[in-house]
Amino acid sequence: YNNRLQAYCKQNLEMNVTVQNVLQILEAADKTQALDMKRHCLHIIVHQFTKVSKLPTLRSLSQQLLLDIIDSLASHISDKQCAELGAD
């Protein structure tokens, strides 16, 4: 039952991540070492970065989380450029 409950909680939380709460959830996921949730938050941040970048909470993140966001953005840009080159 514990595994099913954990899976349900994870799925429920993932469905309720918004631009407004993604940074708080990212911090919580990082502190609890919930790597799947952290990856999910980083994915949302990358794809909604123009909105997330305007949140005041962004400036209060730890240096390590800011570096994680930068790494995710760089990977996304690199993947996108590779896909565009492959389409030529």
C-alpha positions as MATLAB code, in Angstrom:
seq = 'YNNRLQAYCKQNLEMNVTVQNVLQILEAADKTQALDMKRHCLHIIVHQFTKVSKLPTLRSLSQQLLLDIIDSLASHISDKQCAELGAD';
ca = [
       0.000    0.000    0.000;
       2.858    2.364    0.772;
       4.216    2.251   -2.807;
       0.749    2.854   -4.251;
       0.198    5.761   -1.884;
       3.565    7.275   -2.824;
       2.786    6.895   -6.533;
      -0.630    8.504   -6.062;
       0.848   11.426   -4.097;
       3.574   11.966   -6.709;
       1.091   11.901   -9.568;
      -1.269   14.253   -7.729;
       1.525   16.700   -6.941;
       2.837   16.636  -10.532;
      -0.636   17.474  -11.833;
      -0.873   20.456   -9.487;
       2.468   22.092  -10.254;
       1.869   25.553  -11.688;
       4.100   28.391  -12.782;
       3.182   30.130   -9.530;
       4.262   27.259   -7.237;
       6.941   25.485   -9.283;
       9.881   27.139   -7.514;
       8.585   26.232   -4.055;
       8.008   22.651   -5.154;
      11.481   22.568   -6.733;
      13.004   23.624   -3.409;
      11.007   21.016   -1.498;
      11.902   18.303   -4.004;
      15.571   19.222   -3.727;
      15.508   19.165    0.090;
      13.740   15.788    0.201;
      15.803   14.355   -2.659;
      12.663   13.629   -4.698;
      14.586   13.476   -7.977;
      11.610   12.682  -10.237;
       9.720   15.678   -8.875;
      12.803   17.884   -9.206;
      13.168   16.851  -12.877;
       9.468   17.542  -13.434;
       9.808   21.023  -11.934;
      12.906   21.780  -13.992;
      11.025   20.699  -17.112;
       8.203   23.119  -16.324;
      10.652   25.917  -15.497;
      12.468   25.466  -18.809;
       9.268   25.425  -20.852;
       7.700   28.353  -18.985;
      10.873   30.296  -18.289;
       9.622   33.671  -19.493;
       6.891   33.505  -16.834;
       9.001   31.844  -14.120;
      11.799   34.386  -14.568;
       9.440   37.151  -13.411;
       8.681   35.476  -10.077;
      10.366   37.161   -7.093;
      10.957   33.721   -5.561;
      13.530   32.976   -8.266;
      15.970   35.432   -6.709;
      15.831   33.699   -3.340;
      16.769   30.229   -4.617;
      20.044   28.695   -3.570;
      23.002   29.030   -5.888;
      22.895   25.285   -6.589;
      19.239   25.365   -7.666;
      19.919   28.366   -9.899;
      22.775   26.405  -11.487;
      20.437   23.421  -11.958;
      17.991   25.705  -13.770;
      20.767   27.131  -15.966;
      21.972   23.599  -16.796;
      18.435   22.562  -17.713;
      17.974   25.630  -19.899;
      21.294   24.986  -21.651;
      20.364   21.340  -22.298;
      16.980   22.372  -23.649;
      18.515   24.947  -25.980;
      21.151   22.476  -27.131;
      18.536   19.745  -27.760;
      16.383   22.218  -29.671;
      19.316   23.350  -31.840;
      20.242   19.737  -32.598;
      16.667   19.000  -33.628;
      16.620   22.059  -35.892;
      19.922   21.053  -37.502;
      18.581   17.555  -38.107;
      15.529   19.000  -39.869;
      17.699   20.700  -42.507;
];
